[in-house]
Amino acid sequence: MTMFDRHHQQQQQQQQQQQKQPQTSQHASSPLLPAGTEDLDLKTNDNAYHVIGALLTDRLLPKLDAHPGCTHYSLDQDDVDFFNGMLPYSVRRRFVDAVRYRLQLIKSGGRMGSVVGKAGDDAGWRRLTMQCQLLGLERMHQNVLLDLAQSVGKNYPINLKDQGPLAFGAAANGTQRQQQQQQQQS
């Protein structure tokens, strides 16, 4: 056996060993979040909340815009792979808890800017929170973030209740959706 053959054989053995090792993709750090950030408090850290929320809404809201008047959305395999690669389950779970917490703050008239970040910078996290509620990201059941493993092709209902221009970003867009809601209810 030549030196080249031994080297080739060693490479094959290493590849086989790597294939036998269990995949730990749900617990590995993601490209979006540096190692150790799985413990971020997304309830009070506006910056981290905004980064993750924007990643989610930038991917999911266009699904609604592509089908005006829709009452649900679904994911394809590319979406699932994207979210699995970017956000470990622990971060997705913590984000759901943060959306629920922030919705409670909105309903009670609370402010986040006084906890972390600039005071008076509430509009950004409020709009993002309402967009997440529109997508159903606060739900314990039928939540795309918590059901990611079985979400391909599954329909996730949107929440049009208590939504307005705040959730849709612009007054014109919000007015248009409100008109569509009224037409559907008539």
C-alpha positions in Angstrom: 0.0 0.0 0.0 1.4 3.3 -1.0 1.4 6.5 1.1 -1.3 7.9 -1.2 -3.5 4.9 -0.6 -3.0 5.1 3.2 -3.9 8.8 3.1 -7.0 8.2 1.0 -8.1 5.4 3.3 -7.7 7.6 6.4 -9.8 10.3 4.8 -12.5 7.7 4.0 -12.5 6.5 7.6 -12.8 10.1 8.9 -15.7 10.8 6.6 -17.5 7.6 7.8 -17.0 8.5 11.4 -18.4 12.0 10.8 -21.5 10.5 9.1 -22.0 8.2 12.1 -22.0 11.1 14.6 -25.5 12.3 15.6 -26.6 15.6 14.1 -26.9 18.4 16.7 -28.2 21.2 14.5 -31.0 22.2 16.9 -28.5 22.9 19.7 -25.6 24.3 17.6 -25.1 28.0 17.4 -26.7 29.6 14.4 -25.1 31.9 11.8 -27.4 34.7 13.0 -26.6 34.4 16.7 -23.1 34.1 18.1 -22.4 31.2 20.5 -23.9 31.7 24.0 -26.7 34.0 22.8 -29.4 31.3 23.2 -29.8 32.6 26.7 -30.8 36.2 25.6 -33.8 37.6 27.3 -35.9 38.5 24.4 -38.6 39.9 26.6 -36.6 42.9 27.5 -33.8 43.1 25.0 -35.3 45.2 22.2 -32.3 44.8 19.8 -32.3 41.0 19.9 -36.1 40.8 19.7 -36.0 43.1 16.7 -33.3 41.1 14.9 -35.1 37.8 15.3 -38.6 39.3 14.7 -37.4 41.0 11.5 -35.9 37.8 10.3 -39.2 36.0 10.7 -41.5 38.7 9.4 -39.3 39.5 6.4 -39.7 35.8 5.4 -43.4 35.3 6.3 -45.2 38.6 5.6 -44.5 38.4 1.8 -46.5 35.1 1.8 -49.6 37.2 2.9 -48.9 40.0 0.4 -48.6 37.4 -2.4 -52.2 36.4 -1.7 -54.4 39.4 -0.7 -57.3 38.5 1.4 -55.8 35.2 2.5 -56.7 33.7 5.9 -53.6 31.4 6.2 -50.1 30.8 5.0 -47.9 27.8 4.7 -44.2 27.0 4.6 -42.2 25.2 2.0 -39.1 23.1 2.6 -36.8 26.1 1.9 -38.5 28.1 4.7 -38.1 25.2 7.1 -34.5 24.8 6.3 -33.9 28.5 6.5 -35.5 28.8 10.0 -33.8 25.6 11.3 -30.4 26.9 10.1 -30.9 30.3 11.5 -32.7 29.8 14.8 -32.3 26.9 17.2 -35.5 25.6 18.8 -34.6 27.2 22.2 -34.4 30.6 20.6 -37.7 30.1 18.7 -39.4 29.0 21.9 -38.0 32.1 23.8 -39.1 34.3 21.0 -42.7 33.0 21.2 -42.6 33.7 25.0 -41.3 37.2 24.3 -44.1 37.9 21.7 -46.7 36.9 24.3 -45.1 39.0 27.0 -44.9 42.1 24.7 -48.5 41.6 23.6 -49.5 41.8 27.3 -47.5 45.0 27.6 -49.3 46.5 24.6 -52.7 45.6 26.0 -51.8 47.1 29.4 -50.2 50.2 27.9 -46.7 49.3 29.2 -43.5 50.6 27.7 -40.4 48.7 26.7 -38.1 51.6 25.9 -37.8 52.4 29.6 -36.5 48.8 30.3 -33.9 48.5 27.6 -32.9 50.8 24.8 -34.1 54.3 24.0 -37.1 55.6 25.9 -39.9 56.5 23.4 -38.7 53.9 20.8 -41.8 51.8 21.4 -43.3 52.0 17.9 -40.8 49.7 16.4 -41.2 46.8 18.8 -45.0 47.4 19.0 -45.4 47.1 15.2 -43.1 44.1 15.1 -45.1 42.4 17.9 -48.4 43.1 16.1 -47.0 41.6 12.9 -45.9 38.5 14.8 -49.4 38.3 16.3 -50.9 38.6 12.7 -48.7 35.6 11.8 -49.8 33.6 14.9 -46.3 33.6 16.4 -47.7 34.1 19.9 -49.8 30.9 19.8 -49.0 27.8 21.8 -50.7 25.6 19.2 -50.6 26.0 15.4 -47.5 28.1 15.7 -45.1 27.7 12.8 -42.1 28.3 15.1 -43.0 25.5 17.4 -44.2 23.1 14.8 -41.3 23.6 12.4 -40.5 19.9 12.0 -44.0 19.1 10.6 -44.9 22.5 9.0 -44.2 21.9 5.3 -47.5 22.5 3.5 -49.5 22.9 6.7 -51.8 25.9 6.7 -51.3 28.3 9.6 -54.2 30.7 10.2 -53.5 34.4 10.4 -54.9 36.6 13.2 -56.8 39.5 11.7 -58.5 40.5 15.0 -57.2 43.7 16.5 -54.9 44.4 13.6 -54.7 47.7 12.0 -52.2 50.0 10.3 -49.7 49.3 13.1 -49.3 45.6 12.2 -49.0 46.3 8.5 -46.5 49.1 8.7 -48.1 51.7 6.6 -51.5 53.4 7.0 -52.4 52.8 3.3 -51.6 49.1 3.5 -53.4 48.7 6.8 -56.5 50.5 5.4 -56.5 48.2 2.4 -56.4 45.1 4.6 -59.1 46.5 6.9 -61.3 47.0 3.8 -60.7 43.4 2.7 -61.6 42.2 6.2 -64.8 44.1 6.1 -65.7 42.7 2.7 -65.0 39.1 3.9 -67.2 39.6 7.0 -70.1 41.0 5.0 
